[in-house]
Amino acid sequence: MSITLSFPLLAQAFVSGTMLGGVFALIAIGLTLIWGVMGIINFAHGEFLMIGMYIAYFLAAKTGLDPYLTILVTVPALFLIGAGIFRANIQPVLKDPVMNQILLTVGLMLVLQNLTLVLFTATPMSIDNPYNRTTFNVGPVVIPLSNLLGLVGSLVGVAILWWFLQYTDMGRAIRAASQNRDAATLMGIDVRRTYLVAFGIGSACVGLAASLMIPFYYVSPLVGSFLGLVAFVVVVLGGMGNVLGALVGGLVIGLSETMGAAILPGSLSRVLTFAIFILVLLFRPQGIFRRSQT
């Protein structure tokens, strides 16, 4: 096995990893918000992203809508889908043992995957768009416009979520409920409504990520399985329930994905990503940032 390294290759991998990591962070922040507020491990989070990507794909491919304008549909649609699923399925098991909650979300994941397979088959689909064909050259590095917009959009989305959690009444209620449900109730906070909104916002984050990804990423019924797994790695790496940690973790995993692909051959390309994951579990299981910042 030979490994050939060069500055242009590593520079390209670094820039591509940073852009990819921003999108990973946005996906993971929705998961870490749900995890940090309710303690729910939502294994169907990746499938919510997959639904958002299908919505964005059909809007862009069948109606000619600009892929980034699909944000106006995917974000509210995923908020409503998430809130509806929470009300119908998650809320009744909030006080149940953790294993019951895990089995419920795993079952939901399988239902959504197989329903999508029946409706759309397993064929991957993607859109042809001018954003993906437009590139910028910075020295030896090629920057696709679609990837750059994905990074910018992700950072803006993370900043808006952070501002919402810090400076709005509902954001403060979400943070209070995540720290102590009983104390929040005594302070007059409707915890059940707060949980509903938090789950909807966490789902809306993947709606935003779906529209940002659809110009340069494919969609298929199984795309959520991989991206959902990446989101879990990012959440564990950054610290459960920590928004800043999810951002940093997303960038680290994005860089590990592209650096691994650059320096390791073929199927070994993801060894670096999961090696980082294992090392974090062994030596710092609380993540990069210990304290929850939800």
C-alpha positions as CSV (number, residue, x, y, z in Angstrom):
1,M,0.0,0.0,0.0
2,S,1.5,3.3,-1.1
3,I,0.5,6.7,0.1
4,T,1.3,9.8,-2.0
5,L,1.1,13.1,-0.3
6,S,1.4,16.5,-1.9
7,F,0.6,20.1,-0.8
8,P,-2.2,20.6,-3.4
9,L,-3.8,17.4,-2.4
10,L,-3.8,18.2,1.3
11,A,-4.9,21.8,0.7
12,Q,-7.8,20.6,-1.4
13,A,-8.8,18.0,1.3
14,F,-8.6,20.6,4.0
15,V,-10.8,23.1,2.2
16,S,-13.3,20.4,1.1
17,G,-13.4,19.0,4.6
18,T,-14.1,22.4,6.2
19,M,-17.0,22.9,3.8
20,L,-18.4,19.4,4.4
21,G,-17.9,19.7,8.1
22,G,-20.1,22.8,8.3
23,V,-23.0,20.8,6.9
24,F,-22.3,17.9,9.2
25,A,-22.4,20.3,12.1
26,L,-25.8,21.6,11.1
27,I,-27.2,18.1,10.9
28,A,-25.7,17.2,14.3
29,I,-26.9,20.3,16.0
30,G,-30.5,19.3,15.4
31,L,-29.7,15.9,17.0
32,T,-27.8,17.4,19.9
33,L,-30.6,19.8,20.7
34,I,-33.1,17.0,21.0
35,W,-30.7,14.9,23.0
36,G,-29.7,17.7,25.3
37,V,-33.2,18.9,26.0
38,M,-35.2,15.7,26.3
39,G,-32.5,13.0,26.6
40,I,-34.1,11.3,23.6
41,I,-31.7,9.4,21.3
42,N,-33.5,9.9,18.0
43,F,-32.2,7.2,15.6
44,A,-34.6,8.4,12.9
45,H,-32.8,11.8,12.7
46,G,-31.0,10.8,9.5
47,E,-34.3,9.7,8.0
48,F,-35.8,13.2,8.7
49,L,-32.8,14.6,6.7
50,M,-33.6,12.1,3.9
51,I,-37.2,13.3,3.8
52,G,-36.1,16.9,3.6
53,M,-33.7,16.0,0.7
54,Y,-36.5,14.3,-1.2
55,I,-38.7,17.4,-0.7
56,A,-35.9,19.7,-1.9
57,Y,-35.1,17.4,-4.8
58,F,-38.6,17.2,-6.2
59,L,-39.2,20.9,-5.8
60,A,-35.9,21.7,-7.7
61,A,-36.1,18.9,-10.3
62,K,-39.8,18.9,-11.1
63,T,-40.8,22.6,-10.6
64,G,-37.6,24.3,-11.5
65,L,-37.4,26.1,-8.2
66,D,-33.9,27.3,-7.2
67,P,-32.5,24.6,-4.9
68,Y,-31.7,27.2,-2.2
69,L,-35.2,28.6,-2.3
70,T,-36.5,25.2,-1.3
71,I,-35.4,26.3,2.2
72,L,-38.7,28.2,2.4
73,V,-40.5,24.8,2.2
74,T,-38.1,22.2,3.8
75,V,-37.6,24.1,7.0
76,P,-41.2,24.6,8.0
77,A,-42.2,21.2,6.6
78,L,-39.6,19.4,8.7
79,F,-40.6,21.5,11.7
80,L,-44.2,20.3,11.3
81,I,-43.2,16.7,10.5
82,G,-40.9,16.6,13.6
83,A,-43.5,18.2,15.8
84,G,-46.2,15.8,14.5
85,I,-44.1,12.7,15.1
86,F,-43.1,14.0,18.5
87,R,-46.8,14.5,19.5
88,A,-47.9,11.1,18.1
89,N,-45.0,8.9,19.0
90,I,-42.3,10.4,21.2
91,Q,-44.3,12.3,23.8
92,P,-46.1,9.2,25.1
93,V,-42.8,7.4,25.9
94,L,-40.9,10.3,27.4
95,K,-41.1,8.8,30.9
96,D,-40.5,5.2,29.7
97,P,-37.2,3.4,30.1
98,V,-34.5,4.5,27.6
99,M,-34.6,1.1,25.8
100,N,-38.3,1.7,24.9
101,Q,-37.4,5.1,23.4
102,I,-34.5,3.6,21.5
103,L,-36.7,0.8,20.1
104,L,-39.4,3.3,19.1
105,T,-37.0,5.6,17.2
106,V,-35.2,2.6,15.5
107,G,-38.6,1.3,14.4
108,L,-39.5,4.8,13.1
109,M,-36.2,4.8,11.2
110,L,-37.0,1.4,9.5
111,V,-40.5,2.5,8.7
112,L,-39.4,5.7,7.0
113,Q,-36.6,3.9,5.1
114,N,-38.8,1.1,3.7
115,L,-41.7,3.4,2.9
116,T,-39.3,5.6,0.9
117,L,-37.9,2.5,-0.8
118,V,-41.4,1.5,-1.9
119,L,-42.3,5.0,-3.1
120,F,-39.0,6.0,-4.9
121,T,-37.0,2.7,-5.3
122,A,-33.3,2.6,-4.2
123,T,-32.0,4.6,-7.2
124,P,-29.9,7.6,-6.1
125,M,-31.1,10.9,-7.6
126,S,-29.4,14.2,-7.9
127,I,-30.0,17.5,-9.7
128,D,-28.0,19.3,-12.3
129,N,-27.6,22.9,-11.3
130,P,-25.3,25.9,-12.2
131,Y,-24.1,26.1,-8.6
132,N,-22.3,22.8,-8.7
133,R,-20.8,23.6,-12.1
134,T,-19.4,27.0,-10.9
135,T,-16.0,26.8,-9.2
136,F,-13.4,29.2,-7.9
137,N,-9.7,28.5,-8.0
138,V,-7.5,29.7,-5.1
139,G,-4.0,28.5,-5.9
140,P,-4.2,24.8,-6.3
141,V,-7.5,24.5,-4.5
142,V,-10.8,24.2,-6.4
143,I,-13.9,25.5,-4.5
144,P,-17.3,24.5,-5.9
145,L,-19.8,27.3,-5.3
146,S,-22.4,24.8,-4.0
147,N,-20.1,23.6,-1.3
148,L,-19.1,27.1,-0.3
149,L,-22.8,28.1,-0.1
150,G,-23.5,25.0,2.0
151,L,-20.8,26.0,4.5
152,V,-22.0,29.7,4.7
153,G,-25.6,28.6,5.0
154,S,-24.7,26.1,7.8
155,L,-22.8,28.7,9.8
156,V,-25.7,31.2,9.4
157,G,-28.1,28.5,10.6
158,V,-26.0,27.6,13.6
159,A,-25.6,31.3,14.5
160,I,-29.4,31.9,14.3
161,L,-30.1,28.8,16.5
162,W,-27.5,30.0,19.0
163,W,-29.1,33.5,19.1
164,F,-32.5,32.0,19.5
165,L,-31.5,29.8,22.4
166,Q,-29.7,32.7,24.2
167,Y,-31.9,35.7,23.6
168,T,-35.5,34.6,23.1
169,D,-38.1,33.6,25.7
170,M,-38.7,30.2,24.1
171,G,-34.9,29.7,23.8
172,R,-34.5,30.4,27.5
173,A,-37.4,28.0,28.2
174,I,-35.8,25.3,26.2
175,R,-32.5,25.7,28.1
176,A,-34.3,25.8,31.4
177,A,-36.2,22.6,30.6
178,S,-33.0,20.9,29.5
179,Q,-31.3,21.7,32.9
180,N,-34.2,20.9,35.3
181,R,-37.6,19.9,34.1
182,D,-39.3,20.2,37.6
183,A,-37.7,23.6,38.3
184,A,-38.8,24.9,34.9
185,T,-42.4,23.7,35.6
186,L,-42.4,25.5,38.9
187,M,-41.3,28.7,37.1
188,G,-44.4,28.5,34.9
189,I,-42.8,27.0,31.8
190,D,-45.1,24.6,29.8
191,V,-42.5,21.9,29.5
192,R,-44.5,19.7,27.2
193,R,-45.0,22.5,24.7
194,T,-41.3,23.4,25.1
195,Y,-40.3,19.9,24.3
196,L,-42.6,19.9,21.2
197,V,-40.9,23.1,19.9
198,A,-37.4,21.8,20.6
199,F,-38.1,18.6,18.7
200,G,-39.5,20.6,15.8
201,I,-36.5,23.0,15.7
202,G,-34.1,20.0,15.8
203,S,-36.0,18.5,12.8
204,A,-36.1,21.9,11.1
205,C,-32.3,22.0,11.2
206,V,-32.1,19.0,9.0
207,G,-34.6,20.6,6.7
208,L,-32.2,23.5,6.3
209,A,-29.3,21.0,5.8
210,A,-31.3,19.1,3.2
211,S,-31.7,22.2,1.0
212,L,-28.1,23.2,1.4
213,M,-26.9,19.7,0.4
214,I,-29.2,18.9,-2.5
215,P,-27.2,21.0,-5.1
216,F,-24.1,18.8,-4.5
217,Y,-25.2,15.6,-2.8
218,Y,-27.4,12.7,-4.0
219,V,-30.6,11.5,-2.3
220,S,-31.7,7.9,-1.8
221,P,-33.7,6.0,0.8
222,L,-30.5,5.0,2.6
223,V,-28.7,8.4,2.6
224,G,-30.0,9.1,6.0
225,S,-28.3,5.9,7.5
226,F,-24.8,7.2,6.8
227,L,-25.5,10.8,7.5
228,G,-27.4,9.9,10.7
229,L,-24.4,7.8,11.9
230,V,-22.1,10.8,11.1
231,A,-24.3,13.0,13.2
232,F,-24.1,10.7,16.2
233,V,-20.3,10.6,15.9
234,V,-20.3,14.4,15.8
235,V,-22.5,14.7,18.8
236,V,-20.4,12.3,20.9
237,L,-17.2,14.0,19.8
238,G,-18.5,17.5,20.6
239,G,-20.3,16.6,23.8
240,M,-23.9,15.6,24.2
241,G,-26.3,18.6,24.2
242,N,-23.6,21.1,23.4
243,V,-24.3,23.3,20.4
244,L,-20.7,24.7,20.2
245,G,-19.4,21.2,20.5
246,A,-21.5,20.0,17.6
247,L,-20.1,22.8,15.4
248,V,-16.5,21.9,16.3
249,G,-17.2,18.2,16.1
250,G,-18.7,18.6,12.6
251,L,-15.7,20.4,11.4
252,V,-13.3,17.8,12.8
253,I,-15.3,14.9,11.2
254,G,-15.6,16.8,7.9
255,L,-11.8,17.2,7.9
256,S,-11.2,13.6,8.9
257,E,-13.5,12.4,6.0
258,T,-11.6,14.3,3.3
259,M,-8.2,13.8,4.8
260,G,-8.8,10.1,5.1
261,A,-9.9,9.9,1.5
262,A,-6.8,11.8,0.5
263,I,-4.2,9.8,2.3
264,L,-5.8,6.3,2.6
265,P,-6.8,4.1,-0.3
266,G,-10.3,2.9,-1.2
267,S,-12.4,1.4,1.6
268,L,-9.9,2.6,4.3
269,S,-10.8,6.2,3.7
270,R,-13.2,6.3,6.8
271,V,-10.7,4.6,9.1
272,L,-9.6,8.0,10.4
273,T,-13.1,9.2,11.2
274,F,-14.0,6.2,13.3
275,A,-10.5,6.0,14.8
276,I,-11.1,9.5,16.2
277,F,-14.6,8.4,17.5
278,I,-13.1,5.4,19.3
279,L,-10.3,7.4,20.8
280,V,-12.8,10.0,22.1
281,L,-14.9,7.2,23.7
282,L,-11.8,5.7,25.3
283,F,-10.1,8.9,26.6
284,R,-12.7,11.6,26.8
285,P,-16.2,10.1,26.7
286,Q,-17.8,13.3,27.7
287,G,-16.7,14.9,24.4
288,I,-14.6,17.9,23.6
289,F,-16.8,20.2,25.6
290,R,-18.2,18.6,28.8
291,R,-20.8,21.1,29.9
292,S,-24.1,21.2,28.0
293,Q,-24.7,24.6,26.3
294,T,-28.2,23.8,25.0
